[in-house]
């Protein structure tokens, strides 16, 4: 696990989240007028993974179950291909969301048989796992009952993952949806992270072998307010210092509905201001890394080279931001 973490958090490197569920990739493709099929999904992920030189900026790639069973155009399974390229392959293992007690809150589904699944994934060469929970902000959400149950499920995942030899990435995503202020976001994110780490510690999870994937502190997208990078960075760093134990080796930020430029510029400012923060600060972007390349690709084989050039350029920019050198 220690070795995996060193690779994932290596200088200038971060993670590509290419773990969109079947439903999510259907939505992303539909926006381009494409119909998601296993083969089109394979071609798309293959375009991302085979981008020349992308391993300079990526320590790991998070995949969906469908993808880890697929092969590139040369007939090599994607996990094996990535390992050969020097990229650590990982897997999203949560089962998506379902309504909580008939409210707007969406809880991550319980996963039965996770330990057995991890044995299979271990045989495929996968080395880390990810579990996402989402937290809606409003005047009444998140509720205490929801926080307890959602974070209990995340904690159980982390415990099972470490027992199976996997580095768990815990992802409590505070959603951008809503009209909340930056201050309210900071308050809720601090509360969520504090409770998560209390639960992880109480369950005997080794915090030195956990990576936190978390949101930047931002105002809600319906608030009409756009926070500048300096405000985002200060609020985010305050939140982390007030809630994340020093034992945690690294924190990777999700892009969470920001544009590629917003996510990149905010990351750059956070790293520039990190001062004596004890953690490695990095990225685990999905849309912020993929969006421009996906649009250029548009499902056409003849666009692959152009899309890969765009992905490489964005990954290089995000890598610079990860070092605060943008």
Buried (B, 14 or more C-beta within 10 A) or exposed (E): BEEBBBBBBBEBBBBBBBBBBEEBBBEBBEEEEBEBEEEBBBBBBBBBBBBEEBBEBBBBBBBBBBBBBBEBEEEEBBBBBBBEBEBBBBBBBBBEBEEBEEBEBBBBEBBEEBEEBBEEBEEBBBBBBBBBBBBBBBEEBBBEEBBEBBBBBBBBBBBBBBEBEBBBBBBBBBBBBBBBBBEBBBBBBBBBBBBBBBBBBEEEBBBEBBBBBBBBBBBBBEBEBEBEBEBBBBBBBEBBBEBBBEBBBBBBBBBBBBEBEBBBBBBBBBBBBBEEBEBBBBBBBBBBBBBBBBEBBBBEEEBBBBBBBBBBEBBBBBBBBBBBEB
